Amino acid sequence: MDRAAPMEKNLKFAMAGELLLAVLKCLSRRVFVLLLGREYLGLNGLFADVLSMLSLAELGFSASITYSLYRPVAQGDAETIKSLVRLYRRVYRTVGIAVLTAGLSLTPFLSFFVKEMPEDIPCIPLIYVLNLVNASISYFFAYKSTLLFVHQKKYVETAIRAAVSLGATAAQTGVLLLTRNYIYYLLLAIGATIVQNAAVSLQADRLYPYLREKNVRPLPPEILGEIRRNVRAMVLHRIGAVAVLNTDNLLISKFVGVAAAGLYSNYVMIRGFLNIMVGALFDVITPALGNLAATETVEGKQGGLPPPGFFLRVAFRVDEHLSVLPL
């Protein structure tokens, strides 16, 4: 099986898409700060960290079910894929409802996370709830994008995300210029999230029509047992990742203030972009390795990877893109 071709295609789309999204984010943030100020930006970063902590409800199910999908996808076992996708859909709908419920229950206690709540920002609870709704929507569609990832068709989602982000950024910038109203900005963000997820879902249904079939058999006990073991193994990893990577704005807002958190988030954006680029590279390689592990013998695994020159070209392209960043 030729694994290099889809990897190269995914890489091209990932690099082009992430660079476009980075430019859009920089422009959008510049307009955001000029028109609304650092306190709004800090509040945005604070709520992002709160919502990241709520994502602990996911507990590593995504990685565990993704791992379980590699073998049936490689073998063309549509029945097992349907069963895993149904489990994924049920789990993530439960997680989405749990995140939404837990997030709403925190609304009366928002002042606890801030040293001094900004008096010149109206409707802070509403702003938080809109951010919460925007973050929760994706949980109800995540299983479709995961199937594209495992099939080495991540480029489909990347293209949709870039197109929707381009339109959303233009609309949000126009709304801020005309109204300077953050509520309208968030409503457009929610609309963009719905459109993006719906488009990815429709594309997955078009590529894999069996997803619409109603006759889905129960998962074998051995697969369920493997998923449970993997979820238990992922729990501490998830907790550690959130504690290390998603608490900075919480701590700064609590002990310094939201304006300082807004200033800090500008620097974090640069680091985040570098992380996204490296993550995109791993997203290109991971499904090919999963397919290799699921289908080849030990000898086949040793010889089934793309030639070393491919990874050298990948590394060179990543370095080429990162070298133009204004750091």
C-alpha positions in Angstrom: 0.0 0.0 0.0 1.3 3.4 -0.9 1.2 5.5 2.2 3.4 8.3 1.0 0.9 9.8 -1.5 -1.9 10.6 1.0 0.7 11.8 3.5 2.1 14.3 1.0 -1.4 15.5 0.1 -2.3 15.9 3.8 1.0 17.8 4.4 0.4 20.3 1.6 -3.1 21.0 2.8 -2.0 21.2 6.4 0.8 23.7 5.7 -1.3 25.9 3.4 -4.4 25.7 5.7 -2.5 26.4 9.0 -0.5 29.3 7.5 -3.8 30.8 6.1 -5.5 30.4 9.5 -2.5 31.9 11.3 -2.6 35.0 9.1 -6.3 35.3 9.6 -5.9 34.9 13.4 -3.2 37.6 13.5 -5.3 40.0 11.5 -8.5 39.3 13.5 -6.7 39.7 16.8 -5.2 43.0 15.7 -8.6 44.4 14.9 -10.0 42.8 18.1 -7.4 44.6 20.3 -7.7 47.9 18.5 -11.5 48.0 18.7 -12.3 46.2 22.0 -9.1 46.4 24.1 -6.9 44.0 26.1 -9.4 43.3 28.7 -11.8 41.7 26.2 -8.8 39.6 24.9 -7.9 38.6 28.5 -11.5 37.6 29.2 -11.5 35.5 26.0 -8.3 33.7 27.1 -9.7 33.1 30.6 -12.9 31.5 29.3 -10.8 29.4 26.9 -8.9 28.0 29.8 -12.0 27.4 31.9 -13.5 25.5 29.0 -10.3 23.5 28.5 -10.6 22.3 32.1 -14.2 21.2 31.4 -12.9 19.2 28.5 -11.5 16.7 31.0 -14.9 15.1 30.8 -13.6 13.6 27.5 -11.1 11.5 29.5 -9.2 10.2 26.5 -12.1 8.5 24.7 -11.1 10.2 21.4 -7.6 8.7 21.3 -8.8 5.3 22.4 -11.6 5.0 19.8 -9.3 6.4 17.1 -6.8 3.7 17.9 -9.5 1.1 17.7 -10.6 2.3 14.2 -7.3 1.8 12.5 -7.6 -2.0 12.0 -11.2 -2.1 10.7 -10.5 0.9 8.4 -7.4 -0.9 7.0 -9.4 -4.1 6.6 -12.5 -2.4 5.1 -14.7 -3.8 7.9 -17.6 -1.5 7.6 -19.7 -3.3 10.3 -17.0 -2.8 13.0 -16.5 0.8 11.8 -20.2 1.5 12.2 -20.3 0.0 15.7 -17.3 2.1 16.8 -18.7 5.3 15.2 -22.0 4.7 17.0 -20.1 4.3 20.4 -18.1 7.4 19.6 -21.2 9.4 18.8 -23.0 8.3 22.0 -19.9 9.0 24.2 -19.3 12.4 22.7 -22.9 13.5 22.9 -22.8 12.6 26.6 -19.5 14.5 27.0 -21.0 17.5 25.1 -24.0 17.6 27.4 -21.8 17.1 30.5 -19.5 20.0 29.4 -22.5 22.3 28.7 -24.2 21.4 32.0 -21.0 21.8 34.1 -20.1 25.0 32.3 -23.5 26.5 33.0 -23.2 25.6 36.6 -20.0 27.7 36.9 -21.7 30.9 35.6 -22.6 32.3 39.0 -19.0 31.8 40.1 -17.1 33.6 37.3 -15.8 36.3 39.6 -13.8 33.6 41.5 -11.5 33.2 38.5 -10.7 37.0 38.2 -8.8 39.3 40.5 -11.2 42.1 39.7 -14.0 41.8 37.3 -13.8 44.5 34.6 -16.6 47.0 35.1 -16.6 48.4 31.6 -17.4 45.0 30.0 -21.2 44.4 30.0 -22.9 41.1 29.9 -19.9 39.0 31.1 -22.1 35.9 32.0 -23.7 36.0 28.5 -20.2 36.3 27.0 -19.1 33.2 29.0 -22.3 31.2 28.0 -21.8 32.0 24.3 -18.1 30.8 24.5 -19.4 27.7 26.3 -22.0 27.0 23.6 -19.3 27.5 20.8 -17.0 25.0 22.5 -19.7 22.4 23.2 -21.0 22.2 19.6 -18.0 20.3 18.2 -18.5 17.4 20.6 -21.7 16.5 18.7 -19.8 16.1 15.4 -16.3 15.0 16.4 -16.7 11.4 15.3 -17.1 12.3 11.7 -13.8 14.2 11.5 -12.0 11.4 13.3 -13.1 9.0 10.6 -11.6 11.3 7.9 -8.4 11.4 10.0 -8.1 7.6 10.2 -8.8 7.3 6.4 -5.9 9.7 5.8 -8.3 12.3 4.4 -7.5 15.1 7.0 -7.1 17.4 4.0 -10.9 17.4 3.6 -11.5 18.9 7.0 -8.5 21.3 6.6 -10.0 22.7 3.4 -13.4 23.2 5.0 -12.0 24.7 8.1 -9.9 27.2 6.1 -12.8 28.2 3.9 -15.2 28.7 6.8 -12.6 30.6 8.9 -11.9 32.9 6.0 -15.6 33.8 5.7 -16.1 34.0 9.5 -13.0 36.3 10.0 -14.2 38.7 7.3 -17.7 38.8 8.8 -16.4 39.2 12.4 -14.0 41.9 11.4 -16.8 43.8 9.6 -19.1 43.4 12.6 -16.5 44.8 15.0 -15.7 47.7 12.7 -19.4 48.6 12.4 -20.7 47.8 15.9 -17.8 47.1 18.3 -20.1 44.6 19.8 -18.5 41.4 21.2 -21.8 39.6 21.5 -22.3 39.8 17.7 -18.7 38.6 17.2 -19.4 35.5 19.3 -22.7 34.8 17.6 -20.8 34.7 14.3 -18.2 32.4 15.8 -21.0 30.0 16.9 -22.5 30.1 13.4 -19.1 29.4 11.8 -18.6 26.4 14.1 -22.0 25.0 13.2 -21.3 25.5 9.4 -17.9 23.9 9.6 -19.0 20.9 11.6 -22.1 20.4 9.4 -19.9 20.6 6.2 -17.4 18.0 7.6 -20.3 15.7 8.6 -21.9 15.9 5.1 -18.6 15.2 3.4 -18.0 12.2 5.7 -21.5 10.9 4.9 -20.8 11.3 1.2 -17.5 9.5 1.3 -18.7 6.7 3.6 -22.4 6.1 2.9 -22.6 3.2 5.4 -22.5 5.8 8.2 -26.2 6.5 7.4 -27.2 2.8 7.8 -29.4 2.0 10.8 -28.5 -1.6 11.3 -25.5 -1.5 13.6 -24.4 -4.5 15.6 -23.0 -4.3 19.1 -19.3 -4.1 19.6 -17.5 -7.4 20.5 -16.5 -7.5 24.2 -12.8 -7.7 23.4 -12.9 -4.3 21.6 -14.9 -2.7 24.4 -12.4 -4.0 26.9 -9.5 -2.7 24.9 -11.2 0.8 24.7 -11.8 0.8 28.5 -8.1 -0.1 29.2 -6.9 2.6 26.9 -9.2 5.2 28.4 -7.9 4.4 31.9 -4.4 4.8 30.6 -5.2 8.2 29.1 -6.9 9.7 32.1 -3.7 10.9 33.9 -2.3 12.1 30.6 -5.3 14.2 29.9 -5.3 15.7 33.4 -1.6 16.5 33.2 -1.9 18.1 29.8 -4.7 20.4 30.9 -3.0 21.3 34.1 0.3 22.2 32.4 -1.0 23.8 29.1 -4.4 25.3 29.9 -4.2 27.1 33.2 -1.9 30.1 32.5 -4.7 32.6 31.8 -6.6 31.3 34.8 -3.7 32.0 37.1 -2.9 35.4 35.6 -6.5 36.5 35.7 -6.9 35.4 39.3 -3.7 37.0 40.7 -2.9 39.8 38.2 -5.9 40.7 36.2 -7.6 40.1 32.8 -5.7 42.9 31.1 -2.4 41.2 31.9 -3.9 37.9 30.6 -4.8 39.6 27.4 -1.2 40.8 26.9 0.1 37.4 27.8 -2.2 35.7 25.3 -0.6 37.6 22.4 2.7 35.8 23.1 1.0 32.5 23.7 -0.5 32.8 20.2 2.9 32.7 18.6 3.8 29.6 20.7 0.5 28.1 19.9 1.1 28.5 16.1 4.4 26.7 16.4 2.6 23.9 18.3 -0.1 23.7 15.6 2.5 23.4 12.8 4.3 20.6 14.6 0.9 19.0 15.5 -0.1 19.2 11.8 3.0 17.3 10.9 2.2 14.5 13.4 -1.4 14.5 12.1 0.0 13.7 8.7 2.1 10.8 9.9 0.0 9.3 12.6 -2.8 7.7 10.5 -0.2 6.1 8.1 1.6 4.6 11.1 -1.8 3.4 12.5 -2.6 1.7 9.2 0.9 0.2 9.1 0.6 -1.2 12.6 -2.9 -2.7 11.8 -2.0 -4.4 8.5 1.6 -5.4 8.4 3.7 -8.1 9.9 6.8 -7.2 11.9 8.9 -7.5 8.8 6.3 -5.5 6.8 6.3 -2.8 9.5 10.1 -2.4 9.1 9.8 -2.0 5.4 6.4 -0.4 5.1 7.2 3.2 5.9 7.8 5.8 3.3 11.5 6.2 2.4 13.7 8.3 4.7 13.8 11.0 2.0 10.1 11.6 2.4 10.6 12.5 6.1 13.6 14.7 5.2 11.4 16.5 2.7 8.7 16.9 5.4 11.2 18.3 7.9 12.6 20.7 5.3 9.1 22.0 4.4 8.2 22.6 8.0 11.5 24.4 8.6 10.9 26.4 5.4 7.5 27.6 6.6 8.6 28.3 10.2 11.7 30.3 9.1 9.5 33.1 7.7 7.7 33.8 11.0 8.5 37.2 12.4 10.0 36.0 15.7 
